[in-house]
Amino acid sequence: MKWIDFERQIKKKGIKLFTPLDAQRFLGRSKVGTTFLIHRLKKQGYIQSVKRGLYKLSDESVPDLYLANKLYEPSYISLEFALSYRRIIPETVYEITSITPKATRRFESLGKVFSYRKIKKTAFAGYTIEKQGELSFRIADAEKAFVDYNYFRLLDGKEPLGRFNKEKINATKALRYADKFNNQKLISIIKTTLR
């Protein structure tokens, strides 16, 4: 299969991001042959590296929120970005912040900053699946973003979130999420701030 056929197939199937293994399957080449081809195509400007081992066609745009989920999996968008997205806080946030059960990480990709904070697996919940264009992404609901944010403020020794739209937060739902962290101080903070 030639590059033009590979490119056509990727566009036809709506694939925005691909790995060398995906390319190997599409092209029917060996691992070594695919690695060499990807290196050459990257050098020629046909494909662009999003992060090590993850690529996109140079002329295709990838929605930021979709990319945030794909850069580091599993993850869901939360914290400041989700609070701004849900209009809980008035500020516009440019760094896309996410939650993961894996190690904390930070990436700069395609001119944007994506950060990931680790939480315990029992608290990895409370997100919905939404769409940006044709692509889906996972983002915390208002209450979970609020609890996640206050949890990390507590860990970092900072005051709880003070300026936010209380009317958009369901206190009962927020307390259910806070219980998942098994942290009495967090539960107390959520009760106090939503009173």
Salt bridges, closest charged atoms under 4 A:
ASP5 OD1 - ARG8 NH1 3.35
GLU7 OE2 - LYS11 NZ 3.66
ASP59 OD2 - LYS11 NZ 2.87
GLU60 OE1 - LYS16 NZ 2.74
ASP64 OD2 - LYS112 NZ 3.43
GLU73 OE2 - LYS70 NZ 3.52
GLU91 OE2 - ARG163 NH2 2.36
GLU95 OE1 - ARG106 NH2 3.67
GLU108 OE2 - ARG106 NH1 3.82
GLU130 OE2 - ARG86 NH1 2.77
ASP141 OD2 - LYS173 NZ 3.31
GLU143 OE1 - LYS173 NZ 3.80
ASP148 OD1 - LYS144 NZ 2.60
ASP156 OD1 - ARG117 NH2 3.48
